[in-house]
Amino acid sequence: MDEIAVRAPGIAVAGALGVALLLAGCTGSPDPGVVSPSPTDSASAAASDDPWDGAVTAETEAVAEGLPVPWGMAPLPGGRFLVTMRDDAALAVVHPSGDVEPLDASGDAQELADQTVPDGEGGLLGVAVDPDDAGPMFTVFLYRTGEQDNAVLRAELDLDGMELRDLTTILDGIPSASNHNGGRLALGPDGYLYVTTGDAGDTANAQDPESLGGKILRITPDGEPAPGNPDAGSPVWSLGHRNVQGLGWDASGRMFASEFGQDQLDELNVIEPGGNYGWPDVEGPGEGFEPPPGVTFTDPVAWWPTSEASPSGIAVTEEAVYLASLRGERLWRVPLLGTASDVADGESPGFGEPQALLEGEFGRLRAVHAGADGELYVLTNNTDGRGTPSAEDDRLLHVTLTPAG
């Protein structure tokens, strides 16, 4: 096992939206920024004696190796994961033993492969499994890039037969390209399916309410706009995004999303229904920029130089937000402050000091999933054509966290 303990610069801020911390910039990179905390929040952060508010150590071990361009993963009972392989347009079950068991490639799995067209960053991307299913049959949702568009599909996974059944397209017409495809799927605490999309290289998509590109979508399991959406006839939950690839919720119900910047600043956002996050007019905070009349942009709560992040998947635990970074080749950890009673009262805690974990140890990191308390699972992504793969890549890593103090 490798043990890593890295402390971030001594910056800790919080605010009304759980306003965050900024990670230190590197020489030659754009300056990072930060929203100043209120005095009350600063005092609360300083007074915290929770050991998880400070730095942690991380011990890692490989669960599985030799995964070809893995992209998404979803937990299954018994410590297993359903993993998508982007370029092969295939799925496999990864067991705690390290065994990698591909699904039967015939039938509906073959249909899925036939309609998936890997191109650049496109292919078979996100996956989500209904957590209410006990098995051996599970409802799964998949995001694939096709010849004309990106689409969300639903299928039944039979773990006894290791096969897909009843593959159905529930939402199509999402703009696609060789990059900026979004692709993350997550079932929210409200039971609805959230879908991240990219602008597909056409920046106008992000601000166009009629386009499904550059958005976070919220739909029913049948692909219809979910009840309570900002526009009752639209699946759009938020807009003004360049390329969102991470979604998660804290215990108070606050929704987080990670977003790729263009060449200056990557973002961590708190997502509000109907929120406009500014792309392509602003990248990072919109200080000094005047939105069009009648439009309000929501600033990110944290932003980093793209060389230090390029965040893809995220995981939100009771104690922190974790962001898997591709170009940055590290796992960013931002502690969540506050107490259990704060969350029980519906309050969203602020943030503590950020910390870089696994920096440069395993190359590009694509996805992260929260396991039991103090445990994470991380997918590397070095075989995607942009990394430098080792003989073991790509890997599913098990990470055990311990407070450093």
C-alpha positions, 0 to 999 in steps of 0.5 A, spaced: 500 500 500 502 507 498 501 512 504 500 519 502 499 525 506 499 532 503 497 538 506 494 544 502 495 551 503 492 554 509 486 557 506 479 556 509 473 559 507 465 558 507 459 562 506 452 562 504 452 557 499 457 553 502 462 558 499 468 555 498 476 554 498 481 555 492 486 551 491 493 554 490 495 556 483 502 554 480 507 558 477 504 560 470 497 558 471 491 563 472 490 566 479 485 562 483 480 566 486 476 565 492 469 568 495 471 571 502 467 568 508 463 571 513 465 573 520 460 567 523 462 562 518 470 563 519 469 563 526 465 556 526 471 553 521 476 556 526 472 553 532 471 546 529 475 540 533 472 535 528 478 531 526 475 530 519 476 537 518 483 537 517 488 533 512 487 526 511 492 520 509 490 515 504 492 508 503 491 505 496 491 498 493 489 496 487 482 492 486 482 490 479 487 492 473 487 492 466 481 495 464 480 498 457 478 505 457 474 505 463 469 511 464 463 510 469 462 505 475 456 504 479 455 500 485 452 493 486 451 489 492 456 485 495 462 490 494 461 489 486 461 495 481 458 495 474 463 499 469 463 502 462 468 501 457 468 507 453 471 505 447 469 498 447 462 500 448 462 494 453 460 493 460 463 488 466 462 487 473 468 488 477 468 483 484 472 485 490 476 479 489 479 483 483 476 478 478 473 482 472 467 479 469 464 482 462 457 481 460 455 477 455 456 481 449 450 478 445 443 480 445 442 487 447 449 488 449 451 487 442 445 492 440 448 497 445 455 496 442 452 497 435 449 504 436 455 506 440 460 510 436 466 512 440 470 518 437 475 522 441 471 523 448 465 520 446 463 512 447 459 508 452 460 513 458 456 514 464 452 508 468 447 508 474 444 503 477 437 503 481 439 503 488 432 500 490 433 493 486 435 487 490 437 483 485 439 479 481 435 483 476 437 491 476 434 497 472 440 500 469 441 507 466 447 508 460 449 514 456 452 513 450 455 517 444 451 515 437 452 517 430 448 523 430 447 524 438 448 522 445 442 519 448 440 516 455 438 508 455 435 504 460 435 496 461 435 491 465 441 487 468 440 480 469 446 478 474 445 471 474 445 470 466 450 476 466 446 479 460 442 486 458 435 485 457 430 490 454 434 496 452 430 502 451 432 509 449 429 514 454 432 520 451 435 522 445 437 528 441 443 530 446 448 534 442 454 530 440 461 531 438 468 528 439 469 532 445 464 536 450 459 530 451 458 530 458 456 523 460 455 523 467 448 519 470 446 519 477 440 518 481 438 523 486 436 523 493 429 525 490 429 518 486 429 522 479 435 521 474 440 527 473 444 527 466 450 531 465 451 534 458 456 538 454 456 543 449 459 539 444 464 544 441 458 549 440 458 554 445 451 557 443 448 550 446 449 552 453 445 558 453 440 556 448 434 553 453 431 549 447 438 545 446 440 539 451 447 541 450 451 544 456 446 543 461 444 538 467 438 535 466 433 532 470 428 526 468 423 520 470 426 513 469 422 513 462 425 520 460 420 525 461 421 531 464 421 530 472 416 534 476 418 540 479 423 542 473 424 549 472 420 549 466 414 543 466 415 541 459 423 541 459 428 536 462 433 542 463 435 543 471 440 548 470 444 551 464 450 555 462 455 549 462 461 547 458 462 540 460 459 537 466 462 530 468 461 530 476 454 530 480 453 529 488 449 531 494 451 532 501 447 530 507 443 536 507 441 535 500 445 540 496 447 538 489 454 539 487 457 539 480 464 539 477 465 542 470 471 543 465 474 550 464 476 551 457 484 553 458 483 557 464 479 555 470 475 549 472 469 549 477 466 546 483 459 549 483 453 548 487 447 547 483 440 550 484 434 549 479 434 554 474 441 556 475 445 559 469 452 558 470 455 563 465 458 559 460 461 561 454 460 568 457 465 567 463 469 561 465 470 561 473 467 567 477 464 572 473 467 578 476 466 585 472 462 581 467 455 584 466 450 579 464 445 580 458 439 584 461 434 579 465 440 574 466 443 572 472 449 568 472 451 563 478 459 563 480 462 557 482 464 556 489 471 554 487 475 554 481 482 552 479 487 552 474 486 547 469 493 544 469 491 542 477 484 539 476 480 538 469 475 534 474 471 529 472 467 524 477 466 527 484 463 523 490 460 527 496 461 523 503 459 526 510 465 529 511 468 532 504 467 533 497 472 529 492 474 530 485 477 526 480 482 530 476 484 528 469 490 533 467 491 534 474 492 527 476 490 528 483 484 527 487 482 533 490 478 533 497 474 539 500 472 537 507 465 539 509 464 543 516 458 543 520 455 538 525 450 532 524 445 537 528 446 542 523 445 537 517 438 535 521 436 542 521 437 542 514 443 547 514 448 546 508 455 546 512 461 550 509 468 548 507 474 546 510 482 546 507 482 543 501 487 537 500 491 534 494 491 526 494 494 521 490 498 527 486 502 524 480 501 517 483 496 514 479 496 518 473 489 521 470 483 519 475 476 519 471 471 517 477 470 516 484 465 513 488 464 513 496 464 506 499 463 505 507 466 511 512 473 513 510 473 509 504 473 511 496 473 507 490 477 511 484 478 509 477 484 511 473 484 513 466 490 512 463 488 508 457 484 513 454 489 516 449 491 522 453 495 518 459 501 514 459 499 508 461 503 503 466 502 495 465 497 495 470 492 500 467 487 502 467 485 500 475 480 500 480 483 503 486 481 502 493 482 508 498 482 508 505 482 515 509 484 516 516 485 523 519 492 525 519 491 528 526 
